[in-house]
Amino acid sequence: MMNRKILLLEDDEFTRTMIEAQLKRAGFDVTGYGELGGLLKENVADYDLILSDLNVGSSNVEEAILNYKQGSGLPLVILSQTEIKEGKADMYMAKPLTADKISQISSFFNEHDEVDISKIETFAMGDKELIKTYINTFIQNFRQEIALLEEEVKHEGAQAVQNRAHKMLSSVAYYQYEDFNNKLKKLETEAIQMTQHELEEEVNEAIQLAKRLITALENKTFLF
């Protein structure tokens, strides 16, 4: 399973670079363009969402993008200098792009990426600040685990990956994120039998799922 892929259109290079960095940090794959022609050459079927500035150069590009994606079901999110209340796009946002707005973008995929935090809520006895602390601590520690897993698959091999998967499973189990749990269980039980190429592919998929889990948890914290 791969990251959600966002097609970005923003003509200001600095703003485009910043938005790309924000989205990638949130776990998305991003392809960015500074002019409409580049975006229109992309295969719409390769992407999960389009995020576009309202005005590129001197032109309003909303209608052109709506025509481009027609029939695809691809969500279109429009960024503008001022908030727009109504239009044909799926969502409108005023610049700048912030963490809570990235959470809103992620909501398009929540039906696939839902994470269950009921166990954490029970441990915290419903204390919202404590829930947020638990989640943020998990995210901080888990990013370190992901970095170690990336290094171990390259330099230490299957046994190290198997041990890391076992360790990660104990903390991921609290969130009942089934796709990721199953991927870690596979690495825990089958890593030794895999070729290096197979191992690297499985670990890469696990890392993408881990990033999706982190994004889903970050979205949860915005509710508190």
C-alpha positions as CSV (number, residue, x, y, z in Angstrom):
1,M,0.0,0.0,0.0
2,M,1.4,3.4,-1.0
3,N,1.0,6.9,0.4
4,R,-1.8,9.0,-0.9
5,K,-0.7,11.0,-3.9
6,I,-1.4,14.7,-4.2
7,L,-1.1,16.7,-7.4
8,L,-0.2,20.3,-6.4
9,L,-0.4,23.5,-8.5
10,E,1.1,26.7,-7.1
11,D,2.9,29.3,-9.2
12,D,4.9,30.9,-6.4
13,E,8.0,28.7,-6.1
14,F,8.7,29.5,-2.4
15,T,5.0,28.8,-1.4
16,R,5.0,25.6,-3.5
17,T,8.2,24.4,-1.8
18,M,6.8,25.0,1.6
19,I,3.5,23.3,0.8
20,E,5.3,20.3,-0.6
21,A,7.4,20.0,2.5
22,Q,4.4,20.2,4.8
23,L,2.4,17.6,2.9
24,K,5.4,15.2,2.7
25,R,6.0,15.5,6.4
26,A,2.3,14.5,6.9
27,G,2.9,11.3,4.9
28,F,1.7,12.3,1.4
29,D,3.5,11.8,-1.9
30,V,3.4,15.2,-3.8
31,T,4.0,16.1,-7.4
32,G,4.1,19.9,-7.7
33,Y,3.8,22.2,-10.7
34,G,4.1,26.0,-11.2
35,E,2.0,26.2,-14.3
36,L,-1.2,24.7,-15.4
37,G,0.2,23.0,-18.5
38,G,2.4,20.7,-16.5
39,L,-0.5,19.5,-14.3
40,L,-2.7,18.8,-17.3
41,K,-0.2,16.4,-18.7
42,E,-0.4,14.2,-15.7
43,N,-2.6,11.0,-15.7
44,V,-5.4,11.9,-13.3
45,A,-5.8,8.2,-12.4
46,D,-2.3,8.3,-10.8
47,Y,-3.4,10.7,-8.0
48,D,-5.8,10.7,-5.0
49,L,-6.3,14.5,-4.7
50,I,-5.6,17.8,-6.4
51,L,-4.5,20.8,-4.4
52,S,-4.4,24.0,-6.4
53,D,-4.0,27.8,-6.0
54,L,-7.1,29.5,-7.3
55,N,-5.1,31.9,-9.5
56,V,-2.0,30.8,-11.4
57,G,-0.3,33.6,-13.3
58,S,-3.2,35.9,-14.2
59,S,-5.8,33.2,-14.7
60,N,-8.4,31.5,-12.5
61,V,-7.6,27.8,-13.1
62,E,-10.5,26.2,-11.2
63,E,-12.7,25.5,-14.3
64,A,-9.8,24.1,-16.3
65,I,-8.9,21.7,-13.4
66,L,-12.6,20.7,-13.0
67,N,-12.7,19.8,-16.7
68,Y,-9.4,17.9,-16.5
69,K,-10.6,15.7,-13.6
70,Q,-14.2,15.3,-14.8
71,G,-15.5,11.8,-14.3
72,S,-12.5,10.8,-12.1
73,G,-14.1,11.4,-8.7
74,L,-10.8,13.0,-7.7
75,P,-11.2,15.6,-4.9
76,L,-10.2,19.1,-5.7
77,V,-9.1,21.5,-2.9
78,I,-8.6,25.1,-3.8
79,L,-6.3,27.5,-2.0
80,S,-6.9,31.2,-2.2
81,Q,-5.9,34.5,-0.5
82,T,-9.3,34.8,1.0
83,E,-11.8,32.1,2.1
84,I,-14.4,31.1,-0.5
85,K,-17.7,29.8,0.8
86,E,-19.2,28.3,-2.3
87,G,-18.0,26.8,-5.6
88,K,-17.6,23.6,-7.6
89,A,-14.5,22.4,-5.9
90,D,-14.7,19.9,-3.0
91,M,-13.1,22.2,-0.5
92,Y,-11.8,25.8,-0.3
93,M,-9.1,27.0,2.0
94,A,-7.6,30.4,2.7
95,K,-3.8,30.5,2.7
96,P,-1.5,29.7,4.4
97,L,-1.7,25.9,4.6
98,T,-1.7,25.0,8.3
99,A,-1.7,21.7,10.3
100,D,-5.4,21.9,10.8
101,K,-6.0,22.4,7.1
102,I,-3.8,19.4,6.3
103,S,-6.1,17.5,8.7
104,Q,-9.1,18.6,6.7
105,I,-7.4,17.4,3.5
106,S,-6.7,14.0,5.2
107,S,-10.4,13.8,6.0
108,F,-11.0,12.8,2.4
109,F,-9.2,9.5,3.1
110,N,-10.3,8.9,6.7
111,E,-12.7,6.1,5.7
112,H,-9.7,4.1,4.7
113,D,-7.2,5.3,7.3
114,E,-9.3,5.4,10.5
115,V,-7.4,4.6,13.6
116,D,-9.0,3.3,16.9
117,I,-7.8,5.1,20.0
118,S,-10.4,3.7,22.4
119,K,-7.7,1.8,24.4
120,I,-5.8,5.1,24.9
121,E,-9.0,6.8,25.9
122,T,-9.6,4.1,28.5
123,F,-6.1,4.4,29.9
124,A,-6.4,8.2,30.1
125,M,-9.9,7.9,31.7
126,G,-11.2,10.3,29.1
127,D,-8.7,13.1,30.0
128,K,-8.2,14.9,26.7
129,E,-4.9,16.4,27.6
130,L,-3.6,13.1,28.7
131,I,-4.8,11.4,25.6
132,K,-3.0,14.0,23.5
133,T,0.2,13.5,25.5
134,Y,0.0,9.8,25.1
135,I,-0.4,10.1,21.3
136,N,2.3,12.8,20.9
137,T,4.8,10.7,22.9
138,F,4.0,7.6,20.8
139,I,4.5,9.6,17.6
140,Q,7.8,11.0,18.7
141,N,9.1,7.6,19.7
142,F,7.6,5.8,16.7
143,R,9.4,8.2,14.2
144,Q,12.6,7.0,15.8
145,E,11.6,3.4,15.3
146,I,10.8,4.0,11.7
147,A,14.3,5.6,11.2
148,L,15.9,2.6,12.8
149,L,13.9,0.1,10.7
150,E,15.0,2.0,7.5
151,E,18.7,1.6,8.6
152,E,18.4,-2.0,9.7
153,V,16.9,-3.3,6.4
154,K,19.8,-1.7,4.5
155,H,22.7,-2.6,6.8
156,E,21.8,-5.3,9.3
157,G,19.4,-7.7,7.5
158,A,16.5,-9.9,8.2
159,Q,17.1,-10.7,11.9
160,A,17.3,-7.1,12.9
161,V,14.2,-6.3,10.9
162,Q,12.3,-9.2,12.6
163,N,13.4,-8.0,16.0
164,R,12.3,-4.4,15.2
165,A,8.9,-5.5,13.9
166,H,8.4,-7.5,17.1
167,K,9.2,-4.4,19.2
168,M,7.0,-2.1,17.1
169,L,4.0,-4.5,17.3
170,S,3.8,-4.1,21.1
171,S,3.1,-0.3,20.8
172,V,1.1,-0.3,17.6
173,A,-1.4,-2.9,19.1
174,Y,-2.9,-0.1,21.2
175,Y,-4.2,1.6,18.1
176,Q,-5.7,-1.4,16.3
177,Y,-4.5,-0.2,12.9
178,E,-5.0,-3.5,11.2
179,D,-3.2,-3.1,7.9
180,F,0.0,-2.0,9.7
181,N,-0.4,-4.6,12.4
182,N,-0.6,-7.3,9.7
183,K,2.4,-6.0,7.9
184,L,4.5,-6.0,11.1
185,K,3.3,-9.5,11.9
186,K,4.4,-10.7,8.5
187,L,7.9,-9.1,9.0
188,E,8.1,-10.6,12.5
189,T,7.3,-14.2,11.3
190,E,8.6,-14.3,7.7
191,A,11.5,-11.8,7.4
192,I,14.1,-14.6,7.7
193,Q,12.7,-16.4,4.6
194,M,12.6,-13.3,2.4
195,T,15.2,-12.3,-0.2
196,Q,16.8,-8.9,0.3
197,H,14.7,-7.4,-2.4
198,E,11.5,-8.9,-0.9
199,L,12.5,-7.7,2.5
200,E,13.2,-4.1,1.3
201,E,9.8,-4.0,-0.5
202,E,8.0,-5.2,2.6
203,V,9.8,-2.8,4.8
204,N,9.1,0.1,2.5
205,E,5.3,-0.8,2.5
206,A,5.5,-1.0,6.3
207,I,7.1,2.4,6.5
208,Q,4.4,4.0,4.3
209,L,1.8,2.5,6.6
210,A,3.6,3.8,9.6
211,K,3.5,7.3,8.2
212,R,-0.2,6.9,7.5
213,L,-0.7,5.8,11.1
214,I,1.2,8.9,12.3
215,T,-0.9,11.2,10.1
216,A,-4.1,9.6,11.3
217,L,-3.1,10.0,14.9
218,E,-2.0,13.6,14.3
219,N,-5.5,14.2,12.8
220,K,-7.0,12.8,16.0
221,T,-5.1,15.2,18.2
222,F,-6.7,18.2,16.4
223,L,-9.9,17.1,17.9
224,F,-8.7,17.7,21.5
